[in-house]
Amino acid sequence: MRLGFTHEQECFRAEVVDWLETQLSGRFAKLRHLKSQSAFPEERRAWERTLAADGWSVIGWPKAYGGRDASLAEQVIFAEEYARAGAPGRMSHIGVELLGPTLIHFASDEQKARFLPGIASGEEYWAQGYSEPNAGSDLGSLRTRATLEGDEWVIDGQKIWTSLAQHADWIFVLARTEPGSRGSKGLSFLLVPLRQPGITLRPIRQMNGEAEFNETFFDGARTAAANVVGGVGNGWAVAMGLLMTERGVSTLGQQMGFIADYDAIVAVARANGTIDDPAIRDRLTRAYAGLRIMRATALRILSADQLPRAALTQKVHWASWYRDLGELAMDVAGQSGEVGGAGDEPLSRMADLFLSTRAATIYGGTNQIQRNIIAERALGLPREPKG
Amino acid sequence: MQFVETPEQALVAETARGLFADFASGLRATVAGGQGYDRAQWANAIGEMGFGGIAVPEALGGAGLGPIELALVAIEAGGGLWPSPLIPSIGTAIPLLIGTGLTDDVPALADGTKIATILFVTDEAFTRRNGGWHVTARGLAPFADSADLLLIVGGTRLAVMTAFEARPAPSLDLTRPLAAVTVDGVAVAVVDEAGPAIADALDRARVTLAAECLGAAEAALARTVDYTKQRVQFGRPIGSFQALKHRMADMMIATEAARSAVLYAAAAAAEMDEGFAEAAAIAHFTAIETLRRCAGDMIQLHGGIGFTWEHDAHLFFRRAQGAATLLGTPAASRARLAGLIGLEAKAA
């Protein structure tokens, strides 16, 4: 068991820091410390291509697919330095973090050759089509259907909560390909071009005023028959495999964002004197301890050969921590945090945290579903009856 | 960076697990006997198995391993709620003596032939008389009635005493009973101006205590899970009801967080990491709070049987409280952490 990094790893860190500093103080300065996930789409595409050109876009992937085969330690270093430098959220994140590893594991050689280079090079962007209005936590009840007509799948139905779809070129869709099938059976994992007449996007305005998600309507949308991953009828296994490939390197980057939020709250507490309130100070101290523990948990999960049971607890832990942080933000800011921020921002940073953190305990599996998963898969308690 | 047990470390944990599982059958007899701990078990685990010297340098008769291995042993001891002077004698006195250079008694403590305990005082308890140090103090110390050595721990001073009075006190924590100690005499050995060394040794001790609490919390959860799978009401195991499942899930979220905190702190101790004091404070308050929560939930989810003397749940709950005052309180560790990360209050 070892926490420290070797000399070679520290050299790698210096290389990463140097590259990020050069890029983010030059051509990409306007992307630095950008909170919005949707602003400056053209610059963000250029950023992705620049990452790719210098070999930083998919460092954890095998060399054969354009990656560096980076070690765990190198991935940790890159994720943390990337966030520390204030580099922008990855527009390619769904392709790089979710779809890429799934294709590497499940796709045919032809599919890998067709789709992996576009992800690695920052030329093709992806959205995720899983949830539906009546299939959220209960994903197996999804109804979007795909029918083979000649050499094409024809897709009808509706997906929801598709993030970044307005910037994506492709969407991976879990659809029912066996008429009359139920639950997790009869589903296929399809790769579908997003820019086509059969697909309509409608942004969803969230409670914090932003619109990061969409409704995606499929009305006779088409994709080539060959664009099914893992075989017809095997979509559930592919989709669940995708969820399990998320091993936590990206959560380290996410945690660096949490640190920035925590630091912002401490700065407000110092400025307005609430830091002298022992109750506030104790909550800030607990929040800091939570940050350190979440990092240690991520390192434990990443270091293990097989996904440890602890991995199942990670989502509720960070989501609940983050929601609590949102409440602490307003208790620190007080009434002056309830009016707009600098410039013509409708929300102060504290108020934005207060509102936006309410999503954390919902997306990616609600706290309630996560607790069922922990109880059943990690603790072996009896399963919920399925209706 | 590889934050996972090595095969050798996993073997240490597995060996300890087996031993403390064997010992656990004697838990109630030891508690009922009022002796505080079982001498044969102590000689076996500390002496023969070598767990007492696991983190002690070979030059002082130890195995020359470190804080990680000691933490892994403490986790397993905690899982069996092992009633013994493990934390005061092995977990606390040894690092204090090594850290301050008073190593004469370390080999005897490491092989279990001597037992030490600790009494916290202020530096005013120490006075210079005739070229030596005189110590006057009273207070509570775990297992003091069985101890050969008493370490008097001030903020910057540490004394080793062999002459002291100790009267067993009926104690809340039945697995780590306290004794009332009175000291008024000349110290065998003293170090002065040793504030940083004492603070560091106590941080190490808190990590070992946190590891022991973690093991107990995990055991409380495991026993609760087992029980709720067996116990049938309304025609189904009560562990199938979401109200209980979610509560046990929350227990596990807490134990996994505590495990991360404890292992991180132990690794930071092993590597002399500059963030060690922070990590120790976090591990200390997190593991103690986790044990209190899990022991409390253990009582609740067992229902009426959980409130009986016969059931072990109260031993866990009592242990949690004993742990919360043994080496400083969880609140004190949070206050310390606040200072370490620059959140201290402005001087008025």
Interface residues (C-beta under 8 A of the other chain):
Chain A: M1 R2 L3 G4 F5 Q9 L72 A73 V76 V266 I275 D276 P278 R281 D282 L284 T285 R286 Y288 A289 R292 I293 A296 T297 L299 R300 L302 S303 A304 D305 R309 A310 T313 V316 H317 Q368 Q370 R371 N372 I374 A375 E376 A378 L379 G380 L381 P382 R383 E384
Chain B: M1 Q2 F3 V4 E5 T6 Q9 I68 L221 V225 T228 K229 R236 P237 G239 S240 Q242 K245 H246 M248 A249 D250 M252 I253 E256 A257 R259 S260 A261 L263 Y264 A266 A267 A268 A270 E271 D273 E278 A279 I282 F285 T286 R334 A335 L337 A338 I341 L343 A345 K346
